[in-house]
């Protein structure tokens, strides 16, 4: 066979000698090196970043590795056998291979980023892909830090300046470590806020709010608590001498590769000063209405409600029960570019794009919250949100608004539609005025979601389904879920790293959404709230309990959590028992 009979353009990488007397060269020397460099970079990312990330957060590691290997093999074959001759074939094959490998990287980033098992701060982004920040372990507090002259956190004051840590072997260092320990424990517990407040027995306690549940962290003697609170007030540049008024400022806290804003708020109470550290406050309330937990039927009513720019709608939730998130979520459903949307708030937590937010300014001479609310309502907004109804004058100003030209959302503190209606009538003081323009009431309660990493399935018995409202003959789920708290690692039970052993991870809203028609308004004008309850039930309004049960049947939460949420409040103890 004469090699000169063979083409010299066999593919993007392969080359042949022109004659039998020349040495036979089947592969270019430099082209395989380029291919190996590209594959090596992709393999390094997959093995050192993605594989460790999947293992850390209990993602389907074997399935992902199979996906990576399959895409890598296809990319290699496409690169080697691109049916285009000469250097153009090599470049086309190389480009196709790079495109496939990049697609594999993007697929993992997007899919893993949507998985609830991966905390938001540890989702893979382009910024932390190379640095590997998403798989770094959190820094743990070492009880000997003070003796070693080390600190865990970096603090940045409201003016962005660094709060200087004290030197080793100084009395100030012990206070620094005691103060930062409060916040580090809250970080490790996945808390959204931590409070230092007076407790029984003349002591102080630090309490973290984890998925809506108050969790004690530590107790302190009053002098120690005062020093810790003053430390955080000093970092936030608040007036240390003022121990009565509500003072608030935002600082930034850096821990390892993570940096979070923390709102420091101090306020006097009858028992003593109280300090709150609210972690990443804006991110807590920055959610669209579609992500709050409405059922499909309820979401349809919400969309109907936000198409109008007339009438009054009450939004109701309890303190620490999603009030601000619901408020911003509803305002965000309006188009702030085609409508004039304004809000009146005690303190602006999040700036919605296009919305004019007005914070209450107590320093304006002669102005109170009701007066400033009336001033905002007179500026002819299409949509007006009033985030607080702190007193009767404010309620009356809202009730007298020009509802023919403005939709007003009034936020009230209540745990159900009926509680909201009853409280609204009492606040306005005139049932006819309070009910005249009322069209909707939306009430929210927050419920813990089961940790999807460790939840435990169990058979759904017919008796249990019947208790949950599933009628005989109606198809229900084959299994329900209860909380776990542990996962198996190498055949050994370990605390779930996602929920930290609580069995629950984050919260979702459960809602009552009521449409108030002419019939209900007539009942309210007569002060007959009980009749309204019966009317709404007859119309098929889904209750808080019904909404919660639906989430248990779909595996979002547990039956135990539904019972906790809907259990009646405990009756107060008799005076003799208190004594």
Order of alpha helices (4+ residues) and beta strands (2+ residues): alpha-alpha-alpha-alpha-alpha-alpha-beta-beta-alpha-beta-beta-beta-alpha-beta-beta-beta-alpha-alpha-beta-alpha-beta-beta-alpha-beta-alpha-beta-alpha-alpha-beta-beta-alpha-beta-beta-beta-beta-alpha-alpha-alpha-alpha-alpha
